Amino acid sequence: MTDHNRVNQLMADARALVPALIERQAEAAELGRLPDATIADMQRSGFFRIMQPKRYGGFELPPQVFFDVQQTLAEGCMSTAWVLGVVAIHNWQLGMFDDRAQQDVWSEDSSVLISSSYMPVGKVSRVEGGYMLSGHWGFSSGSKHCQWAFLGGMAPPATPGEAHDYRTFLVPLGDYRIVDNWDVSGLQGTGSNDIVIDEPVFVPEHRTHRSMDGFSGENPGCAVNTSPLFTLPFGQIFTRAVACSSIGALQGVVNSYIEVNRERVGLNDGAKVAQDPNVQMALANAVAAVAECRATLRDDLNYFVNSAERGESLEMSERIQRRFHAASISKKCADAVNELFIACGAQGIFRGHPLNRAWLDINAGRQHVANNPFKFGRNLGATLLGAKNTDFFL
C-alpha cells in the first residue's frame, strides 16, 4: 500500500470509529481504562504503528498524520485519543533506542505496547553493564494495556564530578507492578495508574535513552532506523501528544453543540437558544480556537520535519517559541470549552449531556505539566529579553 493510500485508510478508519467511541465513553469511565474492544479496534487499524519503525511492522509516517488521527478519535472520546497519543508515541521513541532494545520488545510480536511515566523520580545506581532502578511513578496512561514501561530517572555520571544524566529506562511488566489508583473526574478512561518497582531491578545500558540524544537527534536507533523521522526532537513531539487530543475533543463539542442547540428552546423564557448572543459568541470562539491550534500545529510540525529532512540544526529560539505553542494548545481549548459550558446553562452539568464529559476531559488534560503555558511562556519572554534558557525538553 502506498503511503498516500495508507493515510487515507487511516483517516477513514478513525472517522468510522468515532460513533463507537461515543457509545463507549461511559464504559471507559466506569472501567477506569479503555475497553478492550477499543484497543483492538486501534490495533486492527494500525494506529499504534503510524510512527513505528518499518523494520518492526510500522509505517514511519509523518507526525502530522498521527496527530490528525488522534484529533479525529478525540471527537468521539478524548480518553481514547489521549491513550493513543501517549502509548503510540512510544513506538516512535523506541525506534530511537539501541536496536537491541527494539528486539527485546518486538522480536516476537511487533504489536506489543509500552506505557510511560517520565517523572525523573527513579532511584538509579550505576552497575556493570547498566543500572539498578527502583521507585514510584505516577500517571502512566494506558498502563494496563501495555507489557513494557518507559520510566524516568537521573543516571549518576560514569565519571565523578560530572552532571547527572536524565534517561528513560525501558522496563518489562514482570519488573514492576501497577497500582490501580486512577479515581479522577476527567480523562477517566485513560487508566493513568501509578507504577512501582519495590526492589531495584537491573536495566541494561541498551534499554536506556538519554534525554540529550532525544534533544540532538543523535539517537542510537538511527544506526538502523535511518528515516529523518527518528531525528525529530523528542520533547517537541511528545508534548504535542499530550496536547492535541484537546483540539479534537473541542471539535467534538462544537459538533454536538450545534446539533443540540440549533432548535433548542430555553425552559425559562421560551427563547431560541440559537439566538442567544452569548451562545453565538462562545461557539464562534471555539471554532476559532480549533482552527488556530490546528494551523499552528501544522506550521510547527512542518518546521521540524523540513529541518530534519534537510539535516539542519534547529535554532534554539525556534525550539523555545514552538515549545510555548505546544503548551498553549490545552489552555486555548480549555478556555473555549469553559465559555461554551457557561453559555450552555444548567443542562451542561448533567453527566449525560454531550458537553459534560468533554468539558471535564479537556480541563483534566490542561493539568498535565507539559500543558502549563505559563512556565514555557515565561521562558520565551525571558530569553527574548536576554535571560538564559531554563528549559531543555525542547
Buried (B, 14 or more C-beta within 10 A) or exposed (E): EEEEEBBEEBBEBBBEBBEBBBEBBBBBBEBBBBBEEBBEBBBEBBBBBBBBBEBBBBBBBBBBBBBBBBBBBBBBBBBBBBBBBBBBBBBBBBBBBBBEBBBBBBEEEBBBBBBBBBBBBBEBEEEEEBBBBBBBBBBBBBBBBBBBBBBBBBBBEEEEEEEEBBBBBBBBBEBBEBBEEBEBEBBBBBBBBBBEBEEBBBBBBBBBBBBEBBBBBEBBBBEEBEBBBBBBBBBBBBBBBBBBBBBBBBBBBBEBBEEBBEEBEEEEEEEBBBEBEBBBEBBEBBBEBBEBBBEBBEEBBEBBBEBBEEEEEBEEEBBBBBBBBBBBBBBBBBBBBBBBBEBBBEBBEEEEBBBBBBBBBBBBBBEBEBBBBEBBBBBBEBBEEEEEBEBEBB
